[in-house]
Amino acid sequence: MGIKPRRIQIVKGTSFRRNGAIHTQIIGPAGMENERQKLKEMLDRNLEGLAPTTVQALADITSSQADPPQNSEYDNDVIMAMGGEDGESWVDIPLMDQPESEVFMYAVREMLLNRSVHQRRRDDTRTQRQRLQSLDENWTSVLPQLVTAYLQWKSYSSATHDSQEVGESPYTFSIDVLDIYTLEKTARIVPAEDETSIAVALVSNGFLGTTPIRPSRAISLRTLELLRRLRRRQPSFSCEAFSRILCDYYEIPYRRTYRTTISNAFDIYLTILRHVDQMVQKALNQDTPDWRAKHACPPCGYVLKDEPPLRFSRMYCIDGNDSLKRMASTGTRDLADRRVFQDSDYFLPRAYVDKYAHEVKARRLSPEDVATKVTHDDPSSADGPATTNQTSNDDEDCEGLEEGDPTDGKSGDPALSGSLGPEFQRQKAKCIVNAFHGYSHGYSCQTRYHPNNTEGMGLSDLEDLERAFSSSNRLAPVIRHATPYRRHVAIECHLQQHDEDKYANLATLIYDNYVQALCLIADEGAALREAMEAFKLSEDDLRRFIEEEYTYVGNLGQEDPYDVHAVAYVEMLQEYQTLQSHFVDAHTHFLMSIPEDYAPQSSGKKSRVTRDISETQRREADRRFKAARLAELELQLAEMEVHMQITARWEPVILRTLKP
């Protein structure tokens, strides 16, 4: 029986789907040797890092050869390669050129080592919410250990961030990393003897895994710190932009998986830092619920010995910020990220805020009572805050050092009618508007509640929140459609940087304001004294002018009973004088209508009266009407003068004086 040569098919092209055509090529002994060498090198790379016993076991398995079947209907020395395009023909290869069995053994070994590539990936039937919840629970279980490992890594790191010496451990492993400073692709991680978690071992070595269990990639803590600093200085800087920068440095194509892994790792890194800050605050006794409201502003929260009291010991600023609001979900769509941000003292918990919902409407006072209480309010105490009317919701934030608009121009109505009203009055607090409201509110409100008309406000215009909102507008594009958790995280990072900048600038701010106040007293004070001397006025006169302005503006549109009668008498006098003038004119015109050749009808002469009888009758009727109305007004004026005890009728000079 003749020996059939072997047919070998080699695929040329990059795709099996459309463009990859199957071609047949004859490989000689030299080609076989090259293929054998390539397979040997691949096998050596795959066996690197394995124990000698494991290598020997694999060698024993792959070296065993199965006996060929004896009763096969096919020829034993022919290997069939199924597949190929239609019309392909067999190519005969001499038996002497067939490779040895070692080549096929290497091919089998390669197939076994890479079988996971060809296996179908298991479908994850969990929802996105379930996956995120499971990930969060896994991180939470090791979070205390991560915080401890982070503090140890910080204590061992030098000022130049040199990596600590790496020892030996039987559990040493390597992992793919992203480090913008070193651009290393892999890192050798040496766990400590007491570390049983891969996530903790990574943090101890200066990296943070993308997942707490079996992470496939880790990001250096210095890289995450750089991202944190960038976002605090430029709030609109996103994780995607940072991921693209990393890909540019590593010279690799950008994929969305990089953005996802960096974003998730960044969330855990910020959580670790928040826990570290809580430990510091606890050590400094700054972990009370109301510590930030009382002591976040050093000039307001701390009083020096023998410091003179101020008219207002503190100025709170309250206002909304539409640019930092998050867009609500449409329809019945629910969020997958159900995490709740609870590790910050910048936000009031929703449960705490909801206790005061609709309280003002249920206990609203009448406008007269509110106006009376606010008008007689004298904020002369320096023992309490300027206002405690802090109605808010879960999305509103308490912004520490920030100062701005305290109310919405309701003249203290919500503060007095709510449950905080008694405390508000006890501390002699006062609600006023900021300076900008002078251009949009009524003047009657400005006379009492504008900073320029409020004693003790000094140089403050209460527009600090508008400046803060202008700064936070850079954050709006990033958090507008973010999840509630990540929105709160981004806002907290921005506020932390805002507070740090304010702390650094406090001394300069106080000094500049002090110099400005001295200049105003020296320059404008001299001009005020000259004006007072020229008009012979005193400080009491100035205060009296202010009170008179309050009274005048407050009574605009209101008339007392005596003024009502006086106005009616003056209006009747004005009508009487006008009608009297019209009657004189009408009587004069009637007299002028009498012809010069007038003669009684009995004389028999025909005068012009018969020719102008219609005009004469019209003028006569007008004269009689005005005479009758004049007599009627005369009677009414006489009656009013008797009841109002007016002995002499008011002259036109008095009327011009009373006329507005």
Buried (B, 14 or more C-beta within 10 A) or exposed (E): EEEEBBBBBEBEEEEEEEEEEBEBEEBEEEBBEEBBEEBEEBBEEBBEEEEEEEEEEBEEEBEEEEEEEEEEEEEEEEEEEEEBEEEEEEEEBEEEBBBEEEBEBBEEBBEEBEEEEEEEEEEEEEEEEEEBBEBBEBBEEBBEBBBBBBBBBEEEBEEEEEEBEEEEBEEEEEBEBBBBEEEEEEBEBBBBEEBEBBBBBBBBBBBBBBBBBEBEBBBBBBBBEBBBEBBBEEBBBBBBEBBBBBBEEBEEEBEEEBBBBBBBBBBBBBBBBBBBBBEEBEEEEBEEEEBBBEEBBEEBBEEEEEEEEEBBBBBBBBBBBEBBBBEEEEEEEEEEBEBEBEBBBBBBEEEEBEEBEEBBEEEBBEEEEBBEBBEEBEBEBBEBBBBBBBBBEBBBBBBBBBBBBBBBBBBBBBBBBBEBBEBBBEBBBBBBBBBEBBEEBEEBBBBBBBBEBBEBBBEBBBBBBBEBBEBBBBBBEBBEEBBBBBBBBBBBBBBBBBBEEBBEEEEEEEEEEEEEEEEEEEEEEEEBEEEBEEEEBEEEEEEEEBEEBBEEBBEEEEEEEEEEBBEEBBEBBEBBEEBBEBBEEBBEEBEEBEEEEEEEEEEEEEBBBEEEEEEBEEBEEBBEEBBEBBEEBEEEBEEBBEEEEBEEEBEEEEBEEEEE
